[in-house]
Amino acid sequence: MKKDLHPESYRQVIFDDSTSGKRFLIGSTVETTKTDKWEDGKEYPVFQVEISSASHPFYTGQSKTIDTAGRVEKFKTRAAAKKTAKK
């Protein structure tokens, strides 16, 4: 392998899928502030993600609405307000 191929900040990081509850240990350069223990007993940085291969409909084959920030409700409220404004 080539020497100095990865940046200095490259290390093992736990990616925690908040939708499915699955966790993955993957090499990354992502900036994190939290740490947690992995199955091997070592402590690694943790990065929260909303969607991963464990929860994305393309990989799971199940279609579902994931609304972590209330975006669907905000849209429905705006749509209802516009509908009443037209009448």
C-alpha positions, -999 to 999 in steps of 0.1 A, spaced: 0 0 0 11 36 -6 26 54 24 6 83 38 -25 74 18 -50 84 44 -52 117 63 -39 119 99 -75 122 112 -84 87 97 -94 63 125 -121 38 134 -155 54 142 -188 39 154 -217 51 132 -249 49 152 -281 47 131 -307 64 153 -336 51 132 -328 14 133 -306 12 164 -278 -5 144 -242 4 149 -212 0 125 -175 3 131 -159 19 100 -128 38 92 -135 75 88 -122 111 91 -156 125 104 -153 150 133 -170 137 165 -172 148 202 -188 116 217 -171 83 224 -185 49 233 -173 13 238 -175 -12 210 -180 -50 212 -142 -55 215 -141 -34 247 -122 -6 232 -135 30 231 -141 47 198 -156 80 186 -193 79 179 -212 97 150 -250 97 149 -267 92 115 -304 92 107 -302 68 78 -279 39 69 -280 7 50 -299 -8 80 -328 16 77 -328 29 41 -358 15 21 -335 6 -9 -316 -19 12 -344 -31 35 -371 -34 9 -396 -17 32 -410 17 25 -416 39 56 -416 76 64 -387 87 86 -395 121 102 -369 130 127 -373 168 125 -410 171 121 -407 180 84 -438 161 74 -460 178 100 -446 212 90 -454 205 53 -490 193 62 -496 225 82 -484 247 53 -504 227 28 -536 230 49 -530 268 54 -526 273 16 -558 252 9 -579 274 33 -563 306 19 -574 297 -16 -611 292 -5 
